[in-house]
Amino acid sequence: MGTYKRLPRGKGRPHDEFVDWTMHVIVWLRQHWTTVVEVAAVAVVVVAIIIGADYYSTHKAQAAADKVFALERSGTDEDQKLAELNEIADDYSRTFAGKHALMEEGDLLLKKGENEEAMERFVALSDSSRNLPALRIAALHRLANAQLIDKKPAEAAKTYRKAAADPHNEIALISELLAAACLEKAKDYKGAEELYKRIIEDADENDSAVREVSEERLIWLTAKGYISG
């Protein structure tokens, strides 16, 4: 017949911290059941909001893209197209398609000679596209071009240089070259000279075309007597 070792009188079972902690939790749940249910319900709602927001964002981006695509194929006249682009840009401003609509709206306004309105669109686009560097640089270049058309070459030069200063600009030297050309247009030959020289210094083997244009412009400016060379 088997034997077992009786625990000495006056001594309890070995203390089990996990069991002790579990019992505390059970007691706490019984006392705070309503609160636990409320917290769980809030957590479910939060998860649903996150999932819903992601779905809503994706759905809205697709809707904006569909509208832009349909508008491009519609063949509507410029005034009607402007109105629809404006609506898409306003309703879907946070989507890529909405930003594209804003840029195209600016292009159309510039084509119609409404330069101030066009520049407003390009400024709005550059300000709202900091997380889309390529789009921001494109907007700044369009803004500078509009300023040049508006006979404001000094302002255009500043805008091109702003684009060049963006650390995400993959065509920074081209932005600098365009800025230098604007400085020439503004008759700031000294400023243009300094910028051309900087471009030549910064250009590497992949920027030979930009370097050559800068060198040619320096030769031309010297020949004309605008700079000492």
C-alpha positions as a Markdown table, in Angstrom:
| # | Residue | x | y | z |
|---|---|---|---|---|
| 1 | Met | 0.0 | 0.0 | 0.0 |
| 2 | Gly | 1.4 | 3.3 | -1.0 |
| 3 | Thr | 2.5 | 5.9 | 1.4 |
| 4 | Tyr | 2.5 | 9.6 | 1.3 |
| 5 | Lys | 4.2 | 12.3 | 3.3 |
| 6 | Arg | 1.8 | 14.3 | 5.4 |
| 7 | Leu | 2.5 | 18.0 | 5.6 |
| 8 | Pro | 3.4 | 19.0 | 9.1 |
| 9 | Arg | 0.6 | 20.5 | 11.1 |
| 10 | Gly | 0.6 | 24.3 | 11.1 |
| 11 | Lys | 2.3 | 24.5 | 7.7 |
| 12 | Gly | 0.4 | 25.4 | 4.6 |
| 13 | Arg | 1.0 | 24.4 | 1.0 |
| 14 | Pro | 4.0 | 26.0 | -0.8 |
| 15 | His | 3.2 | 29.5 | -1.9 |
| 16 | Asp | 2.4 | 29.7 | -5.6 |
| 17 | Glu | 2.7 | 33.3 | -6.7 |
| 18 | Phe | 1.1 | 32.7 | -10.1 |
| 19 | Val | -2.0 | 31.1 | -8.6 |
| 20 | Asp | -2.1 | 33.9 | -6.0 |
| 21 | Trp | -1.9 | 36.6 | -8.8 |
| 22 | Thr | -4.6 | 34.8 | -10.8 |
| 23 | Met | -7.0 | 34.8 | -7.8 |
| 24 | His | -6.4 | 38.5 | -7.3 |
| 25 | Val | -7.3 | 39.1 | -11.0 |
| 26 | Ile | -10.4 | 37.0 | -10.8 |
| 27 | Val | -11.5 | 38.9 | -7.7 |
| 28 | Trp | -10.7 | 42.2 | -9.4 |
| 29 | Leu | -12.7 | 41.3 | -12.5 |
| 30 | Arg | -15.7 | 40.4 | -10.4 |
| 31 | Gln | -15.6 | 43.7 | -8.7 |
| 32 | His | -14.9 | 45.7 | -11.8 |
| 33 | Trp | -16.8 | 43.7 | -14.5 |
| 34 | Thr | -18.7 | 46.8 | -15.9 |
| 35 | Thr | -15.5 | 48.7 | -16.3 |
| 36 | Val | -13.8 | 45.8 | -18.1 |
| 37 | Val | -16.7 | 45.5 | -20.5 |
| 38 | Glu | -16.6 | 49.2 | -21.2 |
| 39 | Val | -12.8 | 49.2 | -21.9 |
| 40 | Ala | -13.2 | 46.1 | -24.2 |
| 41 | Ala | -16.0 | 47.8 | -26.1 |
| 42 | Val | -13.9 | 51.0 | -26.5 |
| 43 | Ala | -11.0 | 48.9 | -27.8 |
| 44 | Val | -13.2 | 47.2 | -30.3 |
| 45 | Val | -14.5 | 50.6 | -31.5 |
| 46 | Val | -10.9 | 51.9 | -31.9 |
| 47 | Val | -9.9 | 49.0 | -34.0 |
| 48 | Ala | -13.0 | 49.4 | -36.1 |
| 49 | Ile | -12.2 | 53.1 | -36.6 |
| 50 | Ile | -8.6 | 52.3 | -37.7 |
| 51 | Ile | -9.7 | 49.6 | -40.1 |
| 52 | Gly | -12.5 | 51.8 | -41.4 |
| 53 | Ala | -10.2 | 54.8 | -41.9 |
| 54 | Asp | -7.8 | 52.7 | -43.9 |
| 55 | Tyr | -10.6 | 51.4 | -46.1 |
| 56 | Tyr | -12.1 | 54.9 | -46.4 |
| 57 | Ser | -8.7 | 56.4 | -47.4 |
| 58 | Thr | -8.1 | 53.7 | -50.0 |
| 59 | His | -11.7 | 54.0 | -51.4 |
| 60 | Lys | -11.4 | 57.8 | -51.6 |
| 61 | Ala | -8.1 | 57.6 | -53.4 |
| 62 | Gln | -9.6 | 55.2 | -55.9 |
| 63 | Ala | -12.6 | 57.4 | -56.4 |
| 64 | Ala | -10.4 | 60.4 | -57.0 |
| 65 | Ala | -8.3 | 58.5 | -59.6 |
| 66 | Asp | -11.5 | 57.3 | -61.4 |
| 67 | Lys | -12.8 | 60.9 | -61.6 |
| 68 | Val | -9.6 | 62.3 | -63.0 |
| 69 | Phe | -9.3 | 59.5 | -65.5 |
| 70 | Ala | -12.9 | 60.0 | -66.6 |
| 71 | Leu | -12.4 | 63.7 | -67.0 |
| 72 | Glu | -9.3 | 63.2 | -69.1 |
| 73 | Arg | -11.3 | 61.1 | -71.5 |
| 74 | Ser | -14.5 | 63.2 | -71.5 |
| 75 | Gly | -13.3 | 65.8 | -74.0 |
| 76 | Thr | -15.1 | 68.6 | -72.2 |
| 77 | Asp | -14.3 | 72.3 | -72.9 |
| 78 | Glu | -11.7 | 74.1 | -70.8 |
| 79 | Asp | -14.1 | 76.0 | -68.6 |
| 80 | Gln | -16.0 | 72.9 | -67.7 |
| 81 | Lys | -12.8 | 71.0 | -67.2 |
| 82 | Leu | -11.5 | 73.7 | -64.9 |
| 83 | Ala | -14.7 | 73.5 | -62.8 |
| 84 | Glu | -14.5 | 69.8 | -62.5 |
| 85 | Leu | -10.7 | 69.8 | -61.7 |
| 86 | Asn | -11.4 | 72.4 | -59.0 |
| 87 | Glu | -14.1 | 70.1 | -57.5 |
| 88 | Ile | -11.9 | 67.1 | -57.5 |
| 89 | Ala | -9.0 | 69.0 | -56.0 |
| 90 | Asp | -11.2 | 70.3 | -53.2 |
| 91 | Asp | -13.0 | 67.0 | -52.5 |
| 92 | Tyr | -10.0 | 64.8 | -52.7 |
| 93 | Ser | -7.2 | 67.1 | -51.6 |
| 94 | Arg | -5.3 | 64.5 | -49.6 |
| 95 | Thr | -5.1 | 62.0 | -52.4 |
| 96 | Phe | -2.5 | 61.9 | -55.1 |
| 97 | Ala | -5.2 | 62.2 | -57.8 |
| 98 | Gly | -6.6 | 65.2 | -56.0 |
| 99 | Lys | -3.2 | 66.8 | -56.0 |
| 100 | His | -2.7 | 66.0 | -59.7 |
| 101 | Ala | -6.0 | 67.7 | -60.4 |
| 102 | Leu | -4.8 | 70.8 | -58.6 |
| 103 | Met | -1.6 | 70.9 | -60.7 |
| 104 | Glu | -3.6 | 70.4 | -63.9 |
| 105 | Glu | -6.0 | 73.1 | -62.8 |
| 106 | Gly | -3.0 | 75.4 | -62.4 |
| 107 | Asp | -1.6 | 74.5 | -65.8 |
| 108 | Leu | -5.0 | 75.3 | -67.5 |
| 109 | Leu | -5.3 | 78.6 | -65.7 |
| 110 | Leu | -1.8 | 79.5 | -66.8 |
| 111 | Lys | -2.7 | 78.6 | -70.4 |
| 112 | Lys | -5.7 | 80.9 | -70.2 |
| 113 | Gly | -3.5 | 83.8 | -69.0 |
| 114 | Glu | -4.9 | 83.7 | -65.4 |
| 115 | Asn | -1.4 | 83.8 | -63.9 |
| 116 | Glu | -2.3 | 84.9 | -60.3 |
| 117 | Glu | -4.8 | 82.1 | -60.0 |
| 118 | Ala | -2.4 | 79.6 | -61.5 |
| 119 | Met | 0.3 | 80.6 | -59.0 |
| 120 | Glu | -2.1 | 80.2 | -56.1 |
| 121 | Arg | -2.7 | 76.6 | -57.2 |
| 122 | Phe | 1.0 | 75.8 | -57.5 |
| 123 | Val | 1.8 | 77.4 | -54.1 |
| 124 | Ala | -1.1 | 75.3 | -52.5 |
| 125 | Leu | 0.2 | 72.2 | -54.2 |
| 126 | Ser | 3.8 | 72.7 | -53.1 |
| 127 | Asp | 2.7 | 73.4 | -49.5 |
| 128 | Ser | 0.5 | 70.3 | -49.3 |
| 129 | Ser | 3.0 | 67.9 | -51.0 |
| 130 | Arg | 5.9 | 67.8 | -48.5 |
| 131 | Asn | 5.5 | 64.0 | -48.2 |
| 132 | Leu | 5.6 | 63.7 | -52.0 |
| 133 | Pro | 8.9 | 65.3 | -53.0 |
| 134 | Ala | 8.7 | 64.8 | -56.7 |
| 135 | Leu | 5.2 | 66.4 | -56.8 |
| 136 | Arg | 6.5 | 69.3 | -54.6 |
| 137 | Ile | 9.4 | 70.0 | -56.9 |
| 138 | Ala | 7.2 | 69.9 | -60.0 |
| 139 | Ala | 4.8 | 72.4 | -58.3 |
| 140 | Leu | 7.7 | 74.7 | -57.4 |
| 141 | His | 9.1 | 74.5 | -61.0 |
| 142 | Arg | 5.6 | 75.3 | -62.4 |
| 143 | Leu | 5.3 | 78.2 | -59.9 |
| 144 | Ala | 8.7 | 79.6 | -61.1 |
| 145 | Asn | 7.7 | 79.3 | -64.7 |
| 146 | Ala | 4.5 | 81.2 | -64.0 |
| 147 | Gln | 6.4 | 83.9 | -62.2 |
| 148 | Leu | 8.7 | 84.1 | -65.3 |
| 149 | Ile | 5.7 | 84.4 | -67.6 |
| 150 | Asp | 4.4 | 87.1 | -65.3 |
| 151 | Lys | 7.7 | 89.0 | -65.8 |
| 152 | Lys | 9.0 | 88.4 | -62.3 |
| 153 | Pro | 12.4 | 86.7 | -63.1 |
| 154 | Ala | 13.9 | 87.6 | -59.7 |
| 155 | Glu | 11.0 | 85.8 | -57.9 |
| 156 | Ala | 11.3 | 82.9 | -60.3 |
| 157 | Ala | 15.0 | 82.6 | -59.4 |
| 158 | Lys | 14.1 | 82.4 | -55.7 |
| 159 | Thr | 11.5 | 79.7 | -56.3 |
| 160 | Tyr | 13.9 | 77.6 | -58.4 |
| 161 | Arg | 16.5 | 77.9 | -55.7 |
| 162 | Lys | 13.9 | 76.9 | -53.1 |
| 163 | Ala | 13.3 | 73.8 | -55.2 |
| 164 | Ala | 17.1 | 73.2 | -55.4 |
| 165 | Ala | 17.5 | 73.4 | -51.6 |
| 166 | Asp | 15.0 | 70.6 | -51.0 |
| 167 | Pro | 17.1 | 67.6 | -49.8 |
| 168 | His | 14.8 | 65.2 | -51.8 |
| 169 | Asn | 15.2 | 67.0 | -55.1 |
| 170 | Glu | 16.8 | 64.6 | -57.5 |
| 171 | Ile | 17.3 | 67.3 | -60.1 |
| 172 | Ala | 18.8 | 70.0 | -57.8 |
| 173 | Leu | 21.4 | 71.1 | -60.3 |
| 174 | Ile | 18.8 | 71.6 | -63.0 |
| 175 | Ser | 16.8 | 73.7 | -60.6 |
| 176 | Glu | 20.0 | 75.8 | -59.9 |
| 177 | Leu | 20.6 | 76.2 | -63.6 |
| 178 | Leu | 17.1 | 77.5 | -64.2 |
| 179 | Ala | 17.6 | 79.9 | -61.3 |
| 180 | Ala | 20.8 | 81.2 | -62.8 |
| 181 | Ala | 19.0 | 81.7 | -66.1 |
| 182 | Cys | 16.3 | 83.7 | -64.3 |
| 183 | Leu | 19.0 | 85.8 | -62.6 |
| 184 | Glu | 20.3 | 86.6 | -66.1 |
| 185 | Lys | 16.8 | 87.6 | -67.2 |
| 186 | Ala | 16.6 | 89.9 | -64.1 |
| 187 | Lys | 20.0 | 91.4 | -65.1 |
| 188 | Asp | 21.6 | 90.1 | -61.9 |
| 189 | Tyr | 24.7 | 89.0 | -63.8 |
| 190 | Lys | 26.9 | 88.8 | -60.7 |
| 191 | Gly | 24.4 | 86.5 | -59.0 |
| 192 | Ala | 24.1 | 84.4 | -62.2 |
| 193 | Glu | 27.9 | 84.1 | -62.4 |
| 194 | Glu | 28.2 | 82.9 | -58.8 |
| 195 | Leu | 25.5 | 80.3 | -59.4 |
| 196 | Tyr | 27.0 | 79.0 | -62.6 |
| 197 | Lys | 30.4 | 78.6 | -60.9 |
| 198 | Arg | 28.8 | 76.8 | -58.0 |
| 199 | Ile | 27.0 | 74.4 | -60.4 |
| 200 | Ile | 30.3 | 73.7 | -62.2 |
| 201 | Glu | 31.9 | 72.9 | -58.8 |
| 202 | Asp | 29.1 | 70.7 | -57.6 |
| 203 | Ala | 28.6 | 68.8 | -60.9 |
| 204 | Asp | 29.9 | 65.3 | -61.1 |
| 205 | Glu | 30.5 | 63.0 | -64.1 |
| 206 | Asn | 26.7 | 62.4 | -64.5 |
| 207 | Asp | 26.0 | 66.1 | -64.7 |
| 208 | Ser | 28.2 | 66.9 | -67.8 |
| 209 | Ala | 25.3 | 68.6 | -69.7 |
| 210 | Val | 24.5 | 71.0 | -66.8 |
| 211 | Arg | 28.2 | 71.8 | -66.4 |
| 212 | Glu | 28.7 | 72.5 | -70.1 |
| 213 | Val | 25.7 | 74.8 | -70.2 |
| 214 | Ser | 27.0 | 76.7 | -67.2 |
| 215 | Glu | 30.4 | 77.0 | -68.8 |
| 216 | Glu | 28.9 | 78.3 | -72.0 |
| 217 | Arg | 26.8 | 80.9 | -70.2 |
| 218 | Leu | 29.9 | 82.2 | -68.3 |
| 219 | Ile | 31.8 | 82.5 | -71.6 |
| 220 | Trp | 28.8 | 84.4 | -73.1 |
| 221 | Leu | 28.4 | 86.7 | -70.1 |
| 222 | Thr | 32.2 | 87.5 | -70.2 |
| 223 | Ala | 32.1 | 88.1 | -74.0 |
| 224 | Lys | 29.2 | 90.6 | -73.5 |
| 225 | Gly | 31.1 | 92.4 | -70.8 |
| 226 | Tyr | 28.5 | 91.6 | -68.1 |
| 227 | Ile | 31.1 | 89.9 | -65.9 |
| 228 | Ser | 34.9 | 90.2 | -65.8 |
| 229 | Gly | 35.5 | 86.5 | -66.3 |
